[in-house]
Amino acid sequence: MRWLAHLDFRFPEDGWRDGRPCSPPGTRALPSGGSAATLTITGLGDSLRALDGSSENPRGGTLAISTRELTAIVGAEILGVDLRDVSVSTQEAIKSAFARYGALVFRHQNMGDDELLDFSRTLGDLDPPPNQEHGRLSPPGYPDIYVVSNVLDTATGAPIGALGSGEAVWHTDMSYLDVPPFASMLYALEIPDTGGNTWLCSMVEAARCLPDGLRKAIAGRRIKHDGTYNSGGFLRKGVTPTDDPHKAPGAWHPSLCVHPETGEEMLYLGRRRNSYIEGYDAEGSSKLLDELWAYATQPKFCYEHRWRVGDLLLWDNRSTMHRRDPFDNNMRRVMHRTQIKGKSAPIPAISAAAQGGVGMTSS
């Protein structure tokens, strides 16, 4: 097509060597993949002890939490923290680790719904659950918790949660809102023997490695984020079906944003169905979106989480996307999710650069 003839969409090789990210030297100093490391968080007061069992920091003003990097570019496991009883200083260390890694895993948790809500609120105010194919399904008495499950109620035969057992395609949570939740967390109560894994991809690294042709094609342009269908492909309850992005409910967001805490640039795609890039005709927008999605979801940008009961996975909706593998519907999967309210709409990268900084906070 003529409108794309001058653009080079080849995926970059320069800067990506031996499976390592293409980040310029010094932009993200992370420990080597898969090994335990100590992340030191500064500015948390005097005489704090490290959670990894080390002695009081002689320099004062720091707290160390023990982490294990999940990949070279996204995610870390936080070791030795019981989320039922988290001190203020540990909360601050977790927030700093979250900003650094984009996703955190806490294994071996044993929380009830009240404790899940208590920990969720340490990150900010809660957003109500999204409207899904069966409406908003929450545990009785807990309207701020969203149930993701294929299980049917034994008394009524009605689903206790949303999304069934099929694939949940790549997406960012609730990006069809003008101000989406900045974070979500998913807590595993029951898991199938196989399948149902959750994948994360780094939209920060995708932006860093973005080919010049794709960057030029989307620079300064917004993308429509659809609110008609959920990630399982189901029509949201009470929403009129449509496959016309111009008629679909949803919000327009910048294609390239900046993280309000780290200042990092991020590719912000939302979800593919009913998406549209302003300034192109329907065919041109669709082709460009296909190129962007094929590029952004390459395995080198991704982490696959294989669930265990008691896992809590926390992710940043601004800097990551996620998806779920399908699983056997005869197996039970029960997850409880919360989402943390954002405080500002996604910030355009061009506007932030013109203003000389980020200047806004979302958490």
C-alpha positions in Angstrom: 0.0 0.0 0.0 1.3 3.5 -0.9 0.8 5.0 2.5 3.2 2.4 4.0 5.6 2.0 1.1 8.2 4.3 2.7 8.2 2.8 6.1 10.5 0.1 7.3 8.8 -2.4 9.6 11.6 -4.8 10.0 12.1 -5.8 13.7 15.4 -4.6 15.1 18.4 -6.9 15.6 20.9 -4.2 16.7 20.9 -3.9 20.4 19.6 -7.4 21.0 22.3 -9.9 21.6 22.3 -13.3 23.2 18.7 -13.0 24.3 19.4 -9.8 26.2 17.3 -6.6 25.8 18.1 -3.8 23.4 18.1 -1.2 26.2 20.9 1.3 25.9 23.7 0.8 28.5 22.7 2.3 31.8 19.0 2.7 31.2 18.0 -0.3 33.4 20.6 -2.0 35.5 19.1 -5.3 36.5 20.6 -8.4 38.0 21.2 -11.5 35.8 18.2 -13.5 34.9 16.8 -16.1 37.3 19.2 -15.4 40.1 18.3 -14.1 43.6 19.4 -10.6 44.2 18.9 -7.9 46.8 17.0 -4.8 45.8 17.9 -1.8 47.9 15.3 0.9 48.3 16.5 4.2 49.7 14.8 7.0 51.6 12.7 4.9 54.0 14.0 6.2 57.3 16.8 5.1 59.7 17.6 1.8 61.3 15.5 -0.5 59.1 16.4 -4.2 58.8 16.6 -6.1 55.6 13.8 -8.6 54.9 16.4 -11.1 53.6 17.8 -11.6 57.0 20.8 -9.3 56.7 21.8 -7.0 59.5 20.8 -3.4 60.0 22.1 -1.3 57.2 25.1 0.6 58.6 24.4 3.5 56.3 20.9 4.0 57.5 17.9 5.2 55.4 17.6 2.0 53.4 15.5 -1.2 53.4 16.5 -4.3 51.3 14.0 -6.8 50.1 15.2 -10.0 48.5 14.1 -10.5 44.9 14.5 -13.0 42.1 14.4 -11.5 38.6 11.9 -13.3 36.3 13.3 -12.2 33.0 15.9 -9.7 31.9 13.3 -7.1 31.1 10.1 -7.6 33.1 9.1 -9.0 36.5 10.6 -10.1 39.8 9.6 -12.5 42.5 9.6 -10.9 46.0 10.9 -13.4 48.5 10.0 -13.9 52.2 7.1 -11.4 52.4 3.8 -12.3 54.0 1.2 -10.0 52.5 -1.2 -10.4 55.5 1.1 -8.3 57.6 3.1 -5.7 55.7 4.8 -2.8 57.5 4.7 0.7 56.1 8.4 0.5 55.2 7.9 -2.8 53.4 5.0 -1.3 51.5 7.3 1.4 50.3 9.9 -1.1 49.2 7.3 -3.1 47.3 6.2 0.1 45.5 9.7 0.9 44.5 10.3 -2.7 43.3 7.0 -2.5 41.3 8.0 0.7 39.6 11.4 -0.9 38.7 10.2 -4.3 37.4 6.7 -3.7 36.1 5.3 -6.9 37.6 5.9 -8.7 40.9 5.2 -12.3 42.0 4.5 -13.2 45.7 4.4 -17.0 46.2 3.1 -19.0 49.2 0.5 -16.5 50.3 -2.5 -17.5 52.4 -4.9 -14.6 52.3 -8.6 -14.2 52.8 -10.6 -11.7 50.8 -10.2 -9.0 53.6 -6.5 -9.4 53.5 -6.4 -9.2 49.7 -8.3 -6.0 49.9 -6.0 -4.6 52.7 -2.9 -5.3 50.7 -4.5 -3.9 47.5 -5.3 -0.6 49.3 -1.6 -0.1 50.2 -1.1 0.7 46.5 -4.1 3.1 46.2 -7.8 3.4 45.9 -9.6 0.5 44.3 -11.4 0.6 41.0 -14.7 -1.4 40.8 -14.5 -4.6 38.8 -15.1 -4.5 35.1 -18.4 -5.3 33.4 -18.0 -8.7 31.9 -20.2 -11.2 30.0 -22.2 -11.9 33.1 -22.0 -8.4 34.6 -19.9 -7.8 37.6 -19.3 -11.0 39.6 -17.8 -10.7 43.0 -17.7 -12.8 46.2 -20.7 -12.1 48.4 -20.0 -9.0 50.5 -16.8 -8.1 48.5 -17.9 -5.8 45.6 -14.3 -4.6 45.0 -13.1 -8.1 44.1 -13.5 -9.5 40.7 -13.8 -13.3 40.2 -12.1 -14.9 37.2 -13.3 -18.5 37.0 -14.8 -21.2 34.9 -16.6 -22.8 37.8 -20.5 -22.9 38.0 -22.4 -22.4 41.2 -23.6 -25.8 42.5 -27.0 -24.5 43.5 -27.9 -22.3 40.6 -25.7 -23.5 37.7 -24.7 -19.9 37.1 -21.0 -18.9 36.6 -19.3 -17.6 39.7 -16.8 -15.6 37.7 -15.9 -14.4 34.2 -13.8 -15.4 31.2 -14.4 -19.2 31.2 -11.7 -21.6 30.2 -10.7 -20.2 26.8 -7.8 -18.0 25.8 -7.8 -14.5 27.1 -6.0 -12.5 24.4 -3.4 -9.9 24.9 -4.8 -6.8 26.5 -4.3 -4.0 29.1 -7.0 -4.0 31.8 -9.9 -1.6 31.4 -8.0 0.7 28.9 -11.4 1.5 27.4 -11.8 4.0 30.3 -10.5 7.5 30.1 -8.5 6.9 33.3 -7.7 3.2 33.4 -6.6 1.4 36.6 -2.8 1.7 36.9 -2.3 -1.8 38.4 -4.1 -5.1 38.8 -3.4 -8.1 41.0 -4.6 -11.7 40.6 -4.6 -14.2 43.5 -4.7 -18.0 42.8 -7.2 -20.0 44.9 -7.6 -23.0 42.6 -5.7 -23.8 39.4 -5.9 -26.5 36.7 -3.2 -29.2 36.4 -2.2 -27.8 33.1 -2.9 -24.6 31.1 -4.2 -21.3 32.3 -0.7 -19.7 32.5 -0.6 -15.9 32.4 1.8 -14.1 30.1 3.2 -10.6 30.5 5.0 -8.5 27.9 7.0 -5.4 28.5 5.7 -2.4 26.6 8.6 -0.4 27.9 11.1 -2.7 26.2 8.8 -2.8 23.1 9.0 1.0 22.9 12.8 1.0 23.4 13.3 -1.4 20.5 10.5 0.0 18.3 11.7 0.1 14.6 12.0 3.6 13.1 9.3 2.8 10.5 6.7 1.9 13.1 7.7 4.8 15.4 7.2 7.3 12.5 3.8 5.7 11.6 2.3 6.1 15.1 4.2 9.2 16.4 1.7 11.7 17.8 -1.3 9.5 17.0 -3.9 8.1 19.3 -5.4 4.6 19.4 -9.1 3.7 20.1 -9.5 1.2 23.0 -12.6 -0.9 22.7 -15.1 -1.5 25.5 -17.4 -3.8 23.6 -15.8 -7.2 24.2 -13.6 -8.6 27.0 -10.3 -10.4 26.5 -12.2 -13.8 26.3 -14.1 -12.5 23.3 -17.4 -12.2 25.2 -19.7 -9.3 24.7 -19.9 -7.2 27.9 -23.3 -7.4 29.5 -25.7 -4.7 28.3 -23.4 -3.5 25.5 -24.6 -3.3 21.9 -22.4 -5.6 19.7 -20.4 -4.0 17.0 -17.2 -4.6 15.0 -17.0 -1.0 13.8 -14.4 0.8 15.9 -16.1 4.1 15.1 -19.3 3.0 16.8 -17.7 0.9 19.6 -17.7 2.4 23.1 -14.2 3.1 24.5 -11.5 5.7 25.0 -8.8 7.3 22.8 -5.2 7.1 24.3 -1.8 8.0 23.0 0.0 5.3 21.1 3.3 6.2 22.9 3.1 7.2 26.5 5.5 8.0 29.4 5.4 6.2 32.7 4.4 8.9 35.3 6.9 7.5 37.9 9.9 6.3 36.0 9.7 8.6 32.9 10.1 5.6 30.6 8.5 5.6 27.2 5.8 2.9 26.7 3.9 1.5 23.8 0.2 1.6 24.7 -1.9 -0.7 22.6 -4.8 -1.9 24.9 -6.4 -4.7 22.9 -6.6 -5.5 19.2 -10.3 -6.1 18.6 -12.1 -2.9 17.4 -8.9 -0.9 17.7 -8.2 1.9 15.4 -5.3 4.4 14.8 -6.4 7.9 14.0 -5.4 9.5 10.8 -5.5 6.3 8.7 -8.3 4.7 6.7 -9.7 1.4 8.0 -7.4 -0.8 5.9 -4.3 1.2 6.7 -5.1 1.3 10.4 -5.7 -2.5 10.5 -2.5 -3.3 8.7 -0.4 -1.0 10.9 -2.1 -2.5 14.0 -1.3 -6.0 12.9 2.4 -5.0 12.5 2.4 -3.4 15.9 0.9 -6.4 17.7 3.1 -8.9 15.9 6.1 -6.8 17.0 5.1 -6.0 20.6 4.2 -9.6 21.6 7.4 -11.3 20.4 8.6 -13.9 23.0 11.7 -11.9 23.7 9.5 -9.2 25.4 7.5 -11.7 27.5 7.4 -13.6 30.8 5.2 -16.7 31.3 3.8 -17.2 34.8 3.0 -20.8 35.7 0.6 -20.6 38.6 0.7 -22.3 42.0 -2.0 -22.0 44.6 -1.2 -19.1 46.8 0.5 -17.1 44.1 -0.3 -13.4 43.8 0.7 -11.7 40.6 0.8 -7.9 40.5 1.2 -6.0 37.2 1.5 -2.5 36.0 -1.3 -1.8 33.4 0.7 1.1 32.0 4.0 -0.7 31.2 2.8 -4.3 30.5 0.1 -6.2 28.6 -1.0 -9.7 29.6 -2.9 -12.7 28.3 -4.0 -16.2 29.5 -3.6 -19.6 28.0 -6.7 -21.8 27.6 -7.2 -24.8 29.8 -9.5 -27.9 30.1 -13.0 -26.7 31.2 -13.3 -29.9 33.3 -10.6 -28.5 35.6 -11.4 -25.8 38.1 -9.7 -22.4 38.1 -10.7 -19.8 40.6 -8.8 -16.5 40.9 -9.7 -13.3 42.8 -8.6 -10.0 41.3 -8.5 -6.4 42.3 -7.5 -3.3 40.4 -6.0 0.0 41.6 -7.5 3.2 40.4 -5.4 5.5 38.2 -5.2 9.2 38.9 -4.6 10.5 35.4 -5.2 9.6 31.8 -2.2 8.1 29.9 0.4 10.8 29.2 1.5 11.3 25.6 5.2 10.9 25.2 5.4 13.9 22.8 3.6 16.2 25.3 5.8 15.1 28.2 8.9 15.7 26.2 7.7 19.1 25.2 7.1 20.0 28.8 10.6 18.8 29.8 9.4 16.0 32.1 6.5 13.9 33.3 4.9 16.2 35.8 2.0 13.8 36.6 1.4 11.0 39.0 -0.9 8.0 38.6 -0.4 6.1 41.9 
